[in-house]
Amino acid sequence: MCQLTLVNLPNKYNRIFIHNQLVINSRTSHKDGAGIFQPGTPIFKTKEAASEYKELVDEVRKTVKNSKPVIGHVRLTTYKLNVKDEKSHPFETDKLVLAHNGTLTLKDTTRKYMYDTMIDSEMYLKELDAVYDGTNIVEAINKAMDLFTGPFAFLIYSKLEKEYYVVRGETKKLHIATIQTGDVVGFVINTEKDDLECNLENTIKMLHLVDVKATCGDAELVPEKTINIVDVKNNCITKVGDVKENKPYVAPVTTYATGAMPIANEKVMNTIYNFMYEIEINITELDNLMNYLFGYGMAYMGKDDYEEFADFYIPKLMGYFTVQKRVEVNELYNMSTHTNMIELLNEHGLQFPYFLNKYSKLKKALDAAMKPAEPEAKATQLPIQDKLPSITEVP
C-alpha cells in the first residue's frame, strides 16, 4: 500500500507540511520511492525513501513554488521489482497527473500485454488519458475503471481544466483535516490517519514556536466511492460524482488451506494472495508449489515457512514472471480439456509453475497445440490375390 498526500496551504506552509508528511509517511515503511507535484515545475521523483533522502528539503524548495495545492506520494511495492526513479509517483501525460494507492488489474489479460513494462498505475493513467477530453472527468474515470478490478484511491490534476480531483474507491482510505492560521484556512489530505494527525500536531507546535497561532480540525474520512473536486477558493473538496470499485477474483480457499494459512500474519497472507492473483494460480497449485520448494505442503508449513515464502521466494519467482508468459499459457489452457494447470503443463513437457519456462518454450507449445491435426491416412489397399488358397476338405 502506498500513501497519498495533498496539501492546500499558503506557500511556506505547503513546503513545511508536504516535507514533514512525506518523511512521517515513510519512517517505518513505504520506502520504495517518493514524489512531489505542483503545477509549473517538473515532477520530482526518486526511488529513495523520503525519510532517508538527504536532498529532500532542497527538492521541496525547487518543486513547491507557490500556494497551489501540492500532491505527494510515498511508495510501497509488493514484489520490489520496479523500485526505480521512473516508477515512483506521480505519473504524467499531456493531459493529466496521477498518483495512486491500491492494486489494479486489467480484466482483459491480453490487453495488459500491450503495457507489459508499465505498472498498474501507469496502465490506468494510459486508459484514462485515452478517454478524457477535458470536459467530463467523472465519466472518463468511470469508463477507464470499467477495464480494471481492485482497490484504489487517486489524486489527479487535470492540465486541461486546471483542477485537482480527489478520488476514493471503496477499500482504500483517505483522510482530510483543516488547518487555520489567523484568517487563512486550508486543508490537508493523507492516506493514514495516524500519520496525518502526527504531522498536524508537529506543524501546529512548529508554527507556535515562530509566533504563528494555528489550529486544526479532526481528521475525517473522505466518503468512499466518490469523485471530489478541490475547491481552492473555499478550502474544501466537493463531490462531483460517484465511482465504482470492481471486486477482483478471489482464489478459492478450501478448508484444507484455511487450516494452514492463519498461521501466517495478515501482511504475509496478503502478499501470498496477491501473488496468486497476479499469476493466476489456485490454492491447489499453490500447495504443489510449496511442495516443490519446501518438500511438504501447506498443512505442514509453519509461520517461518510462510514468511520465507513471502519475503524470499515470491520476489525471486516474480523475477521470471511476464505478462506474455501468462497470456500464452492462458491461451494454451483455453484450448485444453484439462482442469488442472499442472496436468496441462505436463502434457506439453513444461515446468511448473508456468512462468519458470522460457517464453519461447511456451510459445512453441501453443503453436503446436494450434497446429491443425494431420488428416488420417487412408488405409492402404492390399493387392487382391489372383487365386484364393485352396481349401482342403476334411473327410
N, C-alpha and C positions, 0 to 999 in steps of 0.2 A: 504494500500500500504506500502511495506517495502522500505528500501533504501539499495542499494548495493554500496560497495566501493572497489576499487582495487588500491593499491599504489605500484609504481615501482620506488623507490628512493634508495640512499645509506642508509645503516643500521640505523644510528641515525636519519636521516630524515624520514625514514619509520616509526619509532616509534612515532616521533612527529606528523607526518601528520595523521596516522591512529587513534591515540588517539583523536586528535582535531576534526577530521572529524566525528567520532562516536558521540562525545559529541554534536557537532553542529547539526548533523542529528536528534538527539533525544531531543533537547532542548524544543521544543513545542509539538511534537508528537512522534510517533514511540517509545513508552515507554514499549513495551511488550516483550523486550528481546534484547540481543546483542551477537555478536560472532566474533571471530578472528581466522584466519588460516594462518599459514606459514609452509611449509614442514619441517619436522624434529622435530617438537614439537607438543604436543597434542593440539587439538582444544579447545579454550576457549569459553564457552557458559554460559550465565546467563539469567534468566528471568527478571532481573532488567533492568531499563533504563540505557543506557550508561552514560547519563548526571547526573545520581543520584548514580552511583555505585562508592563507595568511594575507592575501591581497583583497579580501572581500570588502573591506572598508573603501579601498580605492575604486573597486569596481562599482560599488553602490554610488559613490560620488560621481563617477563618469556616466552611469546609466540613469540615475534619478536626478533630473534637472529642474523639475517644476512641481506644481501641486496636482498634476493629473494623477489619477489612480495608478498604482503600481501592482503588477502581477508578479508573484514569486512562487517558486516551486522547489521542493527537495524530493529526491527520487529514491525509491526502494524497489529494485527489480528482483524478480523471483529467482532467476537462474544465473545471474551475474555474467551473462554472455555478451551484453551490449553496454557495458559501462564505458562509455565514450563521451567526449565533449558533445559531439553532434547528436547523440541520443538523449541528452538532457532536455528538459522542457524549459520554456515554451517552444512550440513549433510554429512555423510561419509560412504563409503563402502570400501572393499578391493581394488577396482579399482579407485574410484572417490571421489572427494569432490565437493559439490554443494551448492551454495547459490542462492536463488530465490526471485524475486519480481513479484507479479501477483497472479492470481487466476486460477488454472487449475482444470478441471472437467473431469473425465473419461467418455467417450461416453457410455460405457457399464456399467450401474449401478451395474449389478451383479458381474462384475469384481472388483468393488470397495469394495464389500462385503468381499473380501479376505484381504483388507487392512484397516479394519474399525478403528483401533487405530491410523492410520497414517494420517497426514495432507497431503495436495495436493503435497507439495514439496517432501516429503518422497516417496510418491507413484510414482512421475515422476522419481526420482532417482532410485527407485527399478526397474522400467521398463527399464530405460536407462542402468543400470548395467547389466541387463539380455541380452541385445543385443550388448553390447560393448565388443570387444575383444582386444582393444589396437591398431587396425590397421586403422580404419576409423571412427573418431568421428563424422564427418558430417552425414554420413549415419545412425549412431546409434542415434544421436539426432533427426533426422527427423523420423526415424522408431518409436521411442518412442513417439514422438509428434503426430503421426497419431492416437494414442489412446485417445488424450485429446482435449478439447476445452478450449479457454480462453486466456487471455493476459499473457505475460511472458518476463522476462529478466533473464539471468543466468550468474554467474561467476562459471567456472568449472576448477578444477585442475585434470589432469589425472596422477595417480600414475604410470601407465604403461608407458606412454610416457614422463613423467616429463615435461609436458607442461600445460600452462594456456590457457583457452578459454573464450572469451567474446561473449555472445550470446544475441542478441536483437530481439524480435519479432516485431510486427507492432505497438502495442499500448504503451507499457511501454518504458520509455526513459532511456538512459544512456548518460552521457556527459564525454568528455575526454579533458584534458588540459596538456600541457607540462610545466615542471619546469627546469630551468637551474641554476646550482650553479657552477660558474667557468667553467671548461671544461666538467663538468658532466651534462648530460641531462637525465631527467626522465619524467615520466608522471603519472597522476592520473586519475581515473575514478570514477564518482559518479552519483547516480540517479538524484538528484535535482541540477539544475544548480546554483540556488541562494546559496545553502549551500556549494557547491564546490567553488564558487567564494569567499565566505566569508572566507573559510579556506585558500584559496590561498593568499588572501590579508593578513590575520593574520600571515601566515607562512613566507611570504616574510619579513614582519616587524620584526618578531622574529629573523630571520637569520641576518638581518641588525644590530640588537642590539648586536650580537656577531661577527660583522665584516665579515659576510659571504655575499658576494654580490649574489643576486639571482633575477631572472626574471621569469615571467610566461607568457604563451600564453593564448589566449582566449579559453573559454570552448566551445566545439563544440559537436554536437550530433554524437553519433556512428550511422552509417547508419542502418536503420530499416531492418528487415528480413535478417540479416546477422549472420554468424558464423565467428569469428575472432580469430586468434592465437596471443598470446602475444609474440612479438619479443623482448626479453630482451636485446639482443646484440645491436640492432639498436634503442631501446627505442621507440617502436611503436606497433600498432596492425595491422595485415594484414588479409584481408578477405580470408577465405579458403572455404566458401560455403554459401549457402542460406538456410533459414528455413521459413516454412510457419506457420502462426498463424491461427488456425481454430476458426472460429467465433462461440460463444455459441448460443444456442437457446435463443431468447428473448421473454419473456412472452407477449402475445398480450395486447396492451393497447388501450382501447376503448375511444371514445370521452368523454364518461361519466367520465372515470378515468382521462383523461388529463385535464379536467376542475378542478380537485381537486388537483392532485399531484404537480403542480407547486407552490402550497402554501409552500411546504417543500423546504429546501435548497438542493443543489446538494449532499452534504455528506449524508444527511438523505435519499434522494431518492435512492442513490447508495446502502446504507445499506438495504433498503427495497427490491430493485430489486435483490440484491444478495441473500437475504433471500428467495424470491420467486423462484429463480433459484435453490437454494440448495435443497429446499424441494419439488420442482416441483408442485407448485400451480399456477393457472391462476388468472387474475385480478378479476374475479367474486368471486372466492373462497377467495381471499384476502379481498374483500368487505364484505363478510359474516363474516370473522374473525374479522374485525373491528367492525361489529355489535355486535358480542358476547362480545368483550372486552370493547367497549365504549357505546354501546346502540344505536349507529347510524352509518350509512355507510360513505363511503369516501366523498361523496358530501357535507356532513355536518361537516367534520373534519377540524379543524384549524391547524395552524402551530405548536402550542404547543402539540396538539394531535399526530401529526406525529413524533415530536421529542420524546415524551414519548414512542410511539410505538417502535421507532428505538433504543432508549437508554435503555429502561427498559424492555419492553415486549419481543423483539426479543431475547436478551440473555437468558431470562427465558425460552422461548419456545424452543430455541435450546438445552437447557439442557435436554429436553425429546427426542430430535431427535437422531435416529441412522440410519445408512445405512440399517441395517437388516429390520427395520420397513418399510423403503421406498421400499425395494425390495419386501417384502411381499404384500404391498398394490398395487404396480405396477402389480404384478402377478394377484392379485385379479381384478384389473381394466381391465387387458387384457382379462380376462375370462368373463367380463360383457358386457351387451349391453348398459349400462348407459354411457352417455357422460358427466355427472356431478359427480364430486368426492363426493359431499355431498349426492346425491341420492344413490350412491354406498354404502357409509358408513351407511346410514340409513337402507338400505336393510338388512345389516348384524348386525344391532344393535350396531354399532361402533360410537365412538365420533369423532366429527370434531374439530380441524384438526387431521388427522390420527395418528400423532406421539404422541398424548396425550394418546393413547391406549397402554396398555402393549403389548410387543412383542408376548407374549403367546396368547393374545386375537386375534391379527391379524392373527397369525399362525392358530389358531383354525378356524377362519372364512375362511381362504384359504383352509384348509384341508376339511372343509365341502363343499366348492364350487367345489373342485376337486373330491369329492366322487361320484362315478358313481350313476346315478339315479336308484332307485329301479324299477325293471320291473313291468309293470302294472299288477295288479291282474286279473286273469281270472274271467269272470263273473260266478257267482255261478249258476249251473244248478238246476232250480227248479224242484221238483218231478212232473211227469206227473200224473194228476188225473186219476184214474181208470175209472171214469164215469163223463162225462160232465154234467153240470147242465141242467135240463130240461128247455125248452123254452115254455112259455105259450103263445099260440096264442091269439091274441086279436081279438075278433069277429068283 
